[in-house]
Amino acid sequence: MLAAGVAQLAEHVLGKDGVTSSILVSSLRINMRETITLECTVCKKRNYTTTKNKKLHQDRLEMSKFCNACHKHTPHKEIK
């Protein structure tokens, strides 16, 4: 909805001939999520990747996940 309003405003200001595409509108989106890797604390194998919002959660993520190498649920921590 917002993108359509911005495109209409650009057409109004620049005229229909002055607007060639709406790529600028889609490039304004900022992705706040960052891909992280989870490592098994027992065998040190890197098993999982996921995303998290770095602005909301600065501390390292730790969760219990199934490790294929250990064949059991073990704690997995975020690595750099």
HELIX and SHEET records of a PDB file:
HELIX    1   1 LEU A    2  LEU A   14  1                                  13    
HELIX    2   2 ILE A   23  SER A   26  1                                   4    
SHEET    1   A 4 ARG A  46  ASN A  53  0                                        
SHEET    2   A 4 ARG A  33  CYS A  40 -1                                        
SHEET    3   A 4 LYS A  72  ILE A  79 -1                                        
SHEET    4   A 4 GLU A  62  CYS A  67 -1                                        
END                                                                             
